[in-house]
Amino acid sequence: QVQLVESGGGLVQPGGSLRLSCAASGSIFSIYTMGWYRQAPGNQRDMVAIITRDGITNYAGSVKGRFTISRDNAKNTVYLQMNSLKPEDTAVYYCYVLRLPNTYWGQGTQVTVSS
């Protein structure tokens, strides 16, 4: 079992910034990929950013240049720095962990971008 605890969501004005964090605990050995997905009402859950244990990253085109994903392997924690936030970034953000043969999800944290 892997448990994921997310924090950092909230309400922010357009152009503002938030930093999400997700800490993994439990059976954390051999975790390879960590990342963030998001889901807005009526939409599917889509990848935002992922990072491998070796630091290779991938971003959705809509967030590239504005969001930065990073991880601290010693702390088993992944971060998402979100800058220049737009209303269309509003969604529930879910932490994701790949530990073969399973995937794990955090509880979700709400990010709302509005004036």
C-alpha positions in Angstrom: 0.0 0.0 0.0 1.0 3.6 -0.8 -0.6 6.5 0.9 -0.5 10.0 -0.7 -1.2 13.2 1.2 -1.7 16.4 -0.9 -1.7 20.0 0.2 -1.4 23.5 -1.3 -4.7 24.0 -3.1 -7.0 27.0 -2.7 -8.5 30.1 -4.3 -6.2 32.4 -6.2 -6.7 35.3 -8.6 -5.8 35.1 -12.3 -2.1 35.6 -12.7 -1.4 34.3 -9.2 0.7 31.3 -8.0 0.2 28.2 -5.9 2.5 25.4 -5.0 1.1 21.9 -4.5 2.9 19.1 -2.7 2.3 15.4 -2.3 4.1 13.2 0.2 4.1 9.4 -0.3 4.3 6.9 2.6 3.9 3.2 3.1 5.4 0.8 0.6 7.4 3.5 -1.3 10.3 1.3 -2.5 10.8 1.3 -6.3 8.5 4.3 -7.0 9.5 5.3 -10.5 7.1 8.0 -11.7 5.2 10.7 -9.8 3.0 13.4 -11.1 -0.1 15.4 -11.2 -3.4 15.0 -13.0 -6.4 17.3 -13.0 -10.1 16.9 -13.5 -12.7 19.7 -14.1 -16.4 19.0 -13.7 -17.7 17.1 -16.7 -14.2 16.3 -18.0 -11.9 13.3 -17.9 -8.9 13.2 -15.7 -5.9 14.5 -17.7 -2.2 14.5 -17.2 -0.7 17.8 -16.2 2.9 16.9 -15.4 5.0 13.8 -14.6 8.5 13.3 -13.5 10.6 10.1 -13.3 12.9 9.1 -10.5 15.8 10.2 -12.8 14.3 13.7 -13.2 12.9 13.4 -16.7 9.8 15.5 -17.0 6.8 15.8 -19.3 4.1 18.6 -19.3 0.7 19.1 -20.9 1.0 21.7 -23.6 -1.5 24.0 -21.8 0.8 24.4 -18.8 4.2 24.2 -20.3 6.2 27.3 -19.4 3.9 28.2 -16.5 4.1 25.1 -14.3 7.2 23.3 -12.9 7.2 19.8 -11.5 10.0 18.7 -9.1 10.6 15.9 -6.7 12.7 15.1 -3.6 13.4 11.4 -3.7 14.8 11.4 -0.1 11.5 12.8 1.1 9.3 10.9 -1.3 7.6 14.1 -2.2 6.5 15.7 -5.5 5.8 19.3 -6.0 4.0 21.4 -8.6 4.8 25.1 -8.8 2.0 26.8 -10.7 2.5 30.4 -11.9 0.5 32.7 -14.1 -2.6 30.8 -13.3 -5.7 31.1 -15.5 -9.4 30.4 -14.9 -9.1 27.4 -17.1 -6.7 25.9 -14.7 -9.6 25.5 -12.2 -9.9 21.8 -11.3 -9.3 19.1 -8.7 -5.7 18.2 -8.8 -4.7 14.6 -8.1 -1.3 13.3 -7.1 -0.2 10.2 -9.0 2.4 7.5 -8.2 3.5 4.6 -10.4 4.8 1.7 -8.5 4.6 -1.4 -10.7 2.4 -3.2 -11.1 0.0 -0.6 -9.5 -0.9 3.0 -9.7 -2.0 5.2 -6.7 -3.9 8.4 -6.4 -4.1 11.1 -3.8 -7.4 12.4 -2.4 -7.4 15.5 -4.6 -7.0 19.1 -3.8 -9.2 21.9 -5.2 -7.6 24.7 -7.2 -9.9 27.6 -8.1 -8.7 30.5 -10.2 -11.2 33.4 -10.1 -11.5 37.1 -9.5 
